[in-house]
Amino acid sequence: MQQEVVAVRRNSEGDIVEFKLSSGTVVDYLQAQEMVKNGEIKNLQLFKGRDHEQHIRSIPDDTPSNNLDQLPTF
């Protein structure tokens, strides 16, 4: 069963470092990357950034409310 991200935690620079899932579980960025890769988290995808590293982003769907930047923090 796929989970959803319901909240995010940011570091002092504003980067997302942890994700709170619909189950209440909190995972760090690397764990979330693996879960996205395995299809365990819906509405997210991996992409290669300009720094050639893998990053997580919301799947573009014209619904701003489910974008990572719009989610509450915890």
C-alpha positions in Angstrom: 0.0 0.0 0.0 1.4 3.4 -1.0 1.7 6.1 1.6 1.5 9.9 1.2 3.7 12.6 2.6 1.6 14.7 5.0 4.3 17.0 6.4 8.0 17.9 6.0 10.9 19.0 8.2 13.4 21.5 6.9 16.9 22.3 8.0 18.2 25.8 8.8 18.8 26.4 5.1 15.2 25.5 4.2 16.0 22.2 2.6 13.7 19.3 3.2 15.5 16.7 5.4 12.6 14.5 6.7 9.2 13.4 5.6 6.2 12.5 7.8 4.1 9.8 6.1 0.4 9.1 6.3 1.1 6.2 8.6 2.8 8.6 11.1 6.2 7.2 10.3 9.0 9.8 9.9 11.7 9.0 7.3 14.9 10.9 6.4 15.7 12.0 2.9 17.7 8.9 1.9 15.0 6.6 3.2 12.3 8.6 1.3 14.4 8.3 -1.9 14.5 4.6 -1.6 10.8 4.4 -0.9 9.9 6.6 -3.9 12.2 4.4 -6.1 10.3 1.3 -4.8 6.9 2.9 -5.4 6.0 3.0 -1.7 5.2 6.7 -1.6 2.7 8.1 -4.1 2.7 11.5 -5.8 6.5 11.8 -5.7 9.2 11.1 -8.2 13.0 11.1 -8.4 15.0 13.4 -10.7 18.6 14.1 -11.3 19.5 17.7 -10.4 22.1 20.0 -11.9 24.4 18.6 -9.2 24.0 15.2 -10.8 22.4 13.9 -7.5 19.0 12.3 -7.2 16.3 14.5 -5.6 12.7 14.1 -4.7 9.9 16.2 -6.1 6.1 16.1 -6.4 4.7 14.7 -9.6 3.4 17.7 -11.6 -0.4 17.5 -11.6 -1.7 21.1 -11.5 -2.7 20.6 -7.8 -0.5 23.0 -5.8 -1.8 21.8 -2.5 0.1 18.5 -2.7 3.4 20.0 -3.7 6.2 19.4 -1.1 6.7 23.2 -0.7 3.0 23.6 0.3 2.9 20.9 2.9 2.9 21.8 6.6 6.1 21.3 8.7 6.5 19.2 11.8 
